[in-house]
Amino acid sequence: MGAAISAVGRLSTVGRRPPVIAVDRAPRLVVREVRIEARDVVSLRLGRRPGDPAGVTLPPWRPGAHLDVVLPSGRVRQYSLCGDPADRSSYRVAVRRIADGGGGSREVHELAAGAEVSVRGPRSAFPLIQAPRYLFLAGGIGITPILPMLRAVAASGADWRFVYAGRDRESMPFLSELAELAPSRVVIRADAEHGGPATGAELLTHAPGGQTTGYLCGPPPMLAAVRAAMASAGPERRLAALHVERFAAPPVLGGRPFTVELARAGGILEVPADRSLLEVLGERLPDVAYSCRQGFCGTCRTRVLAGAVEHRDRVLTEPERGGMMAICVSRAEGDRLVLDL
């Protein structure tokens, strides 16, 4: 089964020797197609630009991977790849428009075919692992990293179930593509048809059996509900593992207050125990660069001039940690930091 899952990401090279070409991990791509997938959701298909060398394929990826997309404004945002890993000619991402968000989704929705963007990656912080059984859970646009996983496990012959939750069917993208998979394994769970969101216990009832590995991508209330249900579930409903990709920044756990001095902008900031440095800093410097808010992309890495750092990121190397920090998740180890901002 594991070999079958891995093969999904290698289909384009089976039976032939790959050309000896340096892999461009930060290509500039063109929007080939924009499609409306649901209410407030569009998908973009990104490919090589006209005039790029013929025969140069895009870097490979596996289910669960994402792209860093550098938008025309300079904003950097992460979007899960939701197309076919065997297609080395294009990438597909889908984005829900958030009217009161940070502006990235609105900018994506303004892009038209022919627009150019830079991308970085692909990279994965949500990899699909081998397991005897799977329960996939997605809330709304959280289907994007899950969709390639479903195709991979379906092709492998693994036992799996998928519960897709959303406000209503009009807001849920890719329903037609799901219909092409095994219908008996897919549950469409629209809040409007059930009088409200599903409970965590209800979601767990769809696990196909013992030793089930769970994958969840959705809003924080959905994650909290599933985790609470897991804590009280009996052995027959308790997942062997739960892998999660978040919509939002994780809560600050085990934090302590500290102060931050801004060496260039001037001023002292007080960071409470329950707030991130990025959140507090954004009130003073609203243009500070950030993206994932979860410590894996590196967009917000900042030079530390003084003070010890409690590193909570997953991106900086050990040498970088000697003088840098990811301000979205990391904190002061002591009472004070001085940053090159």
N, C-alpha and C positions, 0 to 999 in steps of 0.2 A: 504493500500500500504506500509506504514511504517513497519507494522508487517511482510510483505512479504520480504522486504529488510533485516530486521534484522534476519529473519529466515535463510537466506543464510549462515550466520556465525554460526548457531546453529544446522545444520542438523545432525551433527555427534553425538549429545547428546540427540536428541529427542527419547523418548520412553525408555530411560534407565538412570540409575543413574550413574553419572560419578564417577570413582574411586577416593578415597581420597588419592591423590598423590601430593606432592609438585611440583609446576610448575617450571621447569628449564627455566629461561629466558635468559640463556647464554649457550645453549648446544653446544657441538662440534659435527658437522655433517659431513657426507661423501657425495661426489658428486656421485650420482647414475647414472646420465645420462647427457650427453652433446649433444645438438642438434644444427645444423646450421638452424637458422630461416630466415635469409635474408643475403644479402651481409654485411659482417663485424658485424653480430649479432649472438650471440649464446645464448641459454637458458641452464640453469643448473637446475637439479632437485636434491635437497638436502634432505637427510633423515638420520635417526638414523644409527649409525655405527653397523657393525656386532659385536655381543657380548654385546650390550646394553640390559638392561632389556626388556623382551618381554612385549608387551601390553602398553608400555609407549608412549602416543601420544604427538605430538608437541603442543606448545601453540596455542590457536585459534587466528584467525585474521579476519578482515572484509575488504571489498573492499576499496582501497586507502592506505592500510598499507604498511610499508616497513620493511626491515631487515637491521640492521647494520652487515655487513660481515667483519670479521677480516681475511684478506688474509695472506698467509704464510709469506709474507715479514713484516707483522705487520701493513700494511696500513689498515685503516678502511674506508669503503665506504658504502653508503646507496643505496639499490636497491629495487624497488617496487616489491611487490609480484604480480605475474600475473597468478597464477594457480587457483585452486578451493578451496575456504575457507572450504568446507566440507571435503577435504582431510587432515586428521590430521596425515598422515604418511609421508608427504613430503612437501617441499616448492619449488616453481618454481620462478626463477628470470631470466631476460633476459638483456644482456649487449651489447651495441654497442662498438666496438673497436675504440678508439680515439688515432690515432697515435702520436699526439703531446700533449696529455693530461698529467695528473699527474702520470700515470703509473698503476693506478688501473685497468682500463679496459684491458690493455694489459696483466696484470697478470691473470685476470679472463680467458681470451682467451687461456692462456697456461695451465689451469687446465684440468685434464683428469679424467675420471671416476675412483673412488677409492681415489682421493685426499681428504684430510680433511681440513675443515675450521671451525672456531668458528663463531657463530652468536649471536646477541643480539636483543631482541624484541620478536615478532613484535611490532611495534609502528605505530601510525598514526598521521600525520600532514595534512592529505588530506581526511577527512572522507566524506562518502556519506550520505547526509541528505535527509529527506523526502521532496518531492516537487511534484506538480501536473504535471509538464512537465520538460524535461531535454534536453539540447543541450550539447553534449560531443564533444570536439575538441582535437585532438592529432596531434603532429608533430613528425614523425619518431618514435624513441624509446619511445616517450611520450605515446605510447599506453599502456605501461606496467601497470600503475595504473588504466587506463581507462577500460581495458578489463574485469576485474572482476566486475566493476560497470555496464557495459553493460549487463552482464549475470544476475546481480541482478535485475536491473530495468525491463529487459525483462521477468524474472520470475514473477515479481510483477504485470505485466499488465500495468505499467505506460506508458505514452506517451513520446517518446524519439526519438532523431535523433543523428547520429554520423557522423562527418566529419573527415576523416583520411587523413592528408596531408603528403607528403614526396617528395623527389627529383624524385624518379622513383619507380616503383613497385618492382624492384629487391632489393631495400634497405628497404622495408617496411615489418617488421615481422608480422606474425600471420594473413595474408590475408586469408588463408584457414580456420582458426577458425572463422573469421568474416563472412565467407560465410555460416556458419551454423546458424548464427543469422538471423533476419528478413532482407532480402536483401533490401527491400524497405525503410528501415530506415537508411541504411549505405551508405555513399558517399565516394568513394575512389578518392582522389584528388591529383594526381601525377603532380608535376611541369612540368616534361618533356612532358606531354600530353596537357598542357595548356599554354605553353610559359612562365612560371614563377610561383612564389608563389601566393597563393590566397590573396586577400585583406581582411581586417577585415570586410568590408561591405559584401563581398561575403560570408564569413563564417557565418555571422549573419543571412543571408537570410534563412538558414536552420532551424532556431528556429521553433518548432512546434506550437507556438502560444503565447499568452500573459502569463505573470507570469511564464516564463521559467527560470529555474536555469541552469547556465552554469558551466561546468567543463572543464578546459583547462590544458593540460600538453604539453609543447613544448618549442622551443627556444625563446630567448628574442624578436626577431623581430616579431614573431607570436603573442606573448602576447601584445606587443606594438601596433600592428595593430588592434587587437580586442578591446583593451581599447580605442584607438582613435576612432574607429567606433562606439563604444557604446556611446561616448560623444556626437556624432552628429546624432545618430539614432533616428528615430521617435518612438513613444510609442509602435508601433506594432513590432519593431525590437530590442527594448532595453531590455536587460536581467534583470530580477528581482534581480539577484545576479550572481557574477562570482567568482568561486573558482579556485585557480591556484596552480599548482606545477611547480616550476622553474627547468630548466636545469642548470642554472648558478647562481652565487651569485647575489643578488639584488643590484641595484645601491645605492650608499650612498646618502641619502637625509637629508638635514638639518644638515650637519656636520660642524664642525669647526676644525681648525688645533690645534694640541697639540703635546707635546713631550713625549717620553717614554724612561726611563732609564732601561737598562738591568742589574739587580743586579749581576748576576753570569757571564754572557758572557762579560759584560762591554760594554760601549758605549751608546750614546744617538741617538735616532731615531726621525726624524721629520715626523709626519703623516699629510698629507695635508687634507683639508676639504672634498675632493672628492674621497679619497682612504680609504680602510679599514686598520685597524691596522694589520690584518693578512697578507694582501698583502705586506705592507711595511716590516713587520717583516720577511716574507719569503725571502726577498732579503738578510737579514743579517743572518738568521738561517734557511736555506732551509729544514732542517729536522724537523721543528716544526710540531707537530701532528695537523691534521684537517681533516674534512670530508665534512659535508653538506654545509658549508659556508653560512648558512642561519639562524643559531642560534637555531636549534632545536635538535641537536644530543648530544652536550656536549663534543665532542672529544677534542675541543681546549680550554677547560676551563683552566684557568691559575690563579695562586695565585697573588693577588695584595698586594704589601708591603706598598705602600703609594699612596695617591691621591684618589679622588672621581670618581666613574664610572657612566656613563650614560648607564644603562642596556637596551639593545635592543633585548635580546634573549628571547626564549620561553622555556628554559630548566632548568635554575638554580632556586633553591628554595630561599625563602627570607633569611634563615640563610646563605646559600652559597653566596648570593650576598653581604654579609658583608665582604667577603675577597677574592672573586673570580670574574672572568669575562669571558665571551665567546668572545675571541679576534676576531672572524670572523665578528661580527656585532656591538658589544658594543664599546663605545668610552669613552674618558675622559670627565668628567663633567666640569672640570676646564682646566688648561693649561698643567698639567703634571701628569704622572703616573710612578710608579716604579713597575716593574714586577719581579717575581721570575724566571727569565730566564737567 
